């Protein structure tokens, strides 16, 4: 069996096919403060551990990880792109609910170096993957704090209060 292009020509044998030149791994822990009266969640700290291959420029990697953590935090807690009958209601970035610098938590970054022989100088990509674990880490922290499972995003105060009310009844 082999993969084919759009015209049916045989290209790469499946046993040689790799969707990505290197696979990266990441994990994160979120430490939050949950106000049970208001439903507000404050992310105090994120501990981010990232497989970077070879860390060519650790300072840039750390900046990428910090930015990704704030992006994931926004996705988890505040960002909401609303439509009404297919027409955007959220018409500006200000209305989107993007986190502001004052909302950014402390981020402890740890880089695991496992050089990739096929990557440039042994490096691995760290962009999108660095954001992936943030939201589940925050939602798990909410669960640990209040024993409520958030199933729809964002986990804004209204959502948290609604889940707390259901839990009490």
MARLUM-339240 format. One record per residue (C-alpha): x, y, z; residue in three letters. Coordinates in Angstrom, 3 decimals, padded with zeros to 6 digits. Each point is the difference from the previous one (the first is absolute). Layout:
// residues N
       east      north         up   code
          X          Y          Z    ALA
...
This chain:
// residues 169
       east      north         up   code
    000.000    000.000    000.000    UNK
    001.282    003.487   -000.843    UNK
   -001.327    003.534    000.218    UNK
   -000.972    001.650   -003.269    UNK
   -000.237    003.560   -001.222    UNK
   -003.239    001.544   -001.324    UNK
    000.576   -001.538   -003.453    UNK
    000.421   -003.498    001.384    UNK
    003.769   -000.167   -000.463    UNK
    001.802   -002.058    002.598    UNK
    002.106    002.188    002.226    UNK
    001.313   -001.129    003.385    UNK
   -000.327   -003.604    001.188    UNK
   -002.129   -000.010    003.155    UNK
    002.726   -001.584    002.113    UNK
    002.222    003.010   -000.813    UNK
   -002.696    002.653    000.426    UNK
    000.227    002.371    002.958    UNK
   -002.581    002.732    000.279    UNK
    002.430    002.153    001.993    UNK
    003.784    000.025   -000.092    UNK
    000.074   -000.310    003.805    UNK
   -002.528   -000.637    002.731    UNK
    000.112    002.180    003.100    UNK
   -001.515   -000.563    003.391    UNK
   -001.247    002.460    002.584    UNK
   -001.708   -000.026    003.359    UNK
   -001.173    002.735    002.312    UNK
   -001.356    000.580    003.474    UNK
   -002.230    002.965    000.848    UNK
   -000.236    001.467    003.479    UNK
   -003.137    002.084    000.368    UNK
   -002.001    001.946    002.527    UNK
   -003.760   -000.506   -000.321    UNK
   -002.416    002.403    001.650    UNK
   -003.022   -002.165    000.827    UNK
   -002.205    003.083    000.531    UNK
    000.707    001.762   -003.301    UNK
    001.105   -002.913   -002.216    UNK
    003.171    001.852   -000.931    UNK
    003.086   -002.061   -000.752    UNK
    003.448    001.518    000.340    UNK
    002.861   -002.007   -001.455    UNK
    002.835    000.538    002.453    UNK
    002.659   -002.175   -001.594    UNK
    000.551   -002.413   -002.854    UNK
    002.777   -002.540    000.035    UNK
    000.814   -000.828   -003.620    UNK
    002.243   -002.889   -001.009    UNK
    000.829   -000.190   -003.703    UNK
    001.986   -002.449   -002.115    UNK
    002.026    002.415   -002.143    UNK
    002.436   -002.319   -001.728    UNK
    003.159    002.079    000.256    UNK
   -000.534    003.381    001.670    UNK
    001.813    002.255   -002.471    UNK
   -001.257    003.237    001.562    UNK
   -001.483   -000.669    003.468    UNK
   -001.076    003.621    000.520    UNK
   -002.164   -000.030   -003.137    UNK
   -001.410   -003.408    000.948    UNK
   -000.943    001.328    003.426    UNK
   -001.748    002.986   -001.608    UNK
   -001.897   -002.337   -002.327    UNK
   -001.097   -002.162    002.932    UNK
   -001.120    003.014    002.035    UNK
   -002.010    001.414   -002.908    UNK
   -001.579   -003.375   -000.702    UNK
   -001.041   -000.333    003.643    UNK
   -001.775    003.366   -000.106    UNK
   -001.710   -000.956   -003.274    UNK
   -001.242   -003.269    001.520    UNK
   -001.155    001.870    003.091    UNK
   -002.092    002.329   -002.164    UNK
   -001.518   -002.945   -001.848    UNK
   -000.846   -001.677    003.318    UNK
   -001.402    002.933    001.926    UNK
   -001.008    003.027   -002.029    UNK
    000.157   -000.125   -003.791    UNK
   -003.315   -000.271   -001.763    UNK
   -000.732    000.653   -003.667    UNK
   -003.751    000.425   -000.251    UNK
   -002.209   -000.289   -003.070    UNK
   -003.694    000.687   -000.490    UNK
   -001.513   -001.686   -003.038    UNK
    003.479   -000.286   -001.466    UNK
    000.843    003.680    000.491    UNK
    002.782    000.911    002.410    UNK
   -001.053    001.749    003.178    UNK
    003.598    000.068    001.180    UNK
    001.227    002.658   -002.392    UNK
    003.187    001.193    001.695    UNK
    002.936   -001.631    001.742    UNK
   -000.918    001.990    003.101    UNK
   -003.363   -001.810    000.159    UNK
    001.598   -003.402   -000.565    UNK
    001.191   -000.360    003.592    UNK
    003.713   -000.328   -000.676    UNK
    002.047   -000.067    003.217    UNK
    001.836    003.168    000.858    UNK
    003.526    000.155    001.383    UNK
   -001.417    000.484    003.514    UNK
   -001.711   -003.403   -000.379    UNK
    003.216   -001.839   -000.889    UNK
    001.033   -002.504    002.656    UNK
    003.499   -000.852    001.111    UNK
    001.314   -002.678   -002.352    UNK
    002.739   -002.406    001.024    UNK
    001.537   -001.472   -003.156    UNK
    001.934   -003.241   -000.123    UNK
    001.597   -001.147   -003.231    UNK
    000.635   -003.683   -000.570    UNK
    002.750   -000.464   -002.559    UNK
   -000.292   -003.092   -002.164    UNK
    001.698    001.023   -003.283    UNK
   -001.834   -000.977   -003.168    UNK
    002.418   -001.386   -002.599    UNK
   -002.224    001.191   -002.880    UNK
   -000.674    003.468    001.416    UNK
    002.055    003.116   -000.663    UNK
    003.006   -000.264    002.332    UNK
   -002.001   -002.513    002.054    UNK
   -002.868    002.437    000.782    UNK
   -003.706   -000.838    000.092    UNK
   -002.948    002.320   -000.605    UNK
   -001.552    001.527    003.119    UNK
   -002.656    002.390   -001.252    UNK
   -003.527   -001.469    000.030    UNK
    000.817   -002.943    002.239    UNK
    000.963    002.346    002.830    UNK
   -003.594    001.285    000.133    UNK
   -001.746   -003.374   -000.112    UNK
    000.307   -001.069    003.685    UNK
   -000.859    003.379    001.560    UNK
   -003.792   -000.135   -000.234    UNK
   -000.314   -003.571    001.336    UNK
    002.407    000.871    002.820    UNK
   -002.163    002.981    001.011    UNK
   -003.233   -002.014   -000.247    UNK
    001.554   -002.783    002.085    UNK
    001.015    002.562    002.617    UNK
   -003.599    001.281    000.107    UNK
   -001.181   -003.576    000.482    UNK
    002.479   -000.545    002.816    UNK
   -001.049    003.262    001.683    UNK
   -003.777   -000.402   -000.239    UNK
   -000.775   -003.518   -001.286    UNK
   -001.781    001.416   -003.047    UNK
    000.736   -001.128   -003.533    UNK
   -000.009    002.774   -002.566    UNK
   -001.131   -001.417   -003.355    UNK
   -000.501    003.219   -001.980    UNK
    002.364    002.907   -000.462    UNK
    000.654    002.588    001.112    UNK
   -000.041   -000.869    003.703    UNK
   -001.058    003.542    000.832    UNK
   -001.577    001.035    003.327    UNK
   -003.548   -000.619   -001.303    UNK
    000.893   -003.561   -001.009    UNK
    001.745   -000.699    003.305    UNK
   -002.892    001.398    002.066    UNK
   -002.514   -002.006   -002.014    UNK
    001.959   -003.222    000.554    UNK
    000.382    000.750    003.721    UNK
   -003.762    000.591    000.292    UNK
   -000.738   -003.331   -001.749    UNK
    002.413   -001.755    002.315    UNK
   -001.710    001.444    003.111    UNK
   -003.500   -001.004   -001.147    UNK
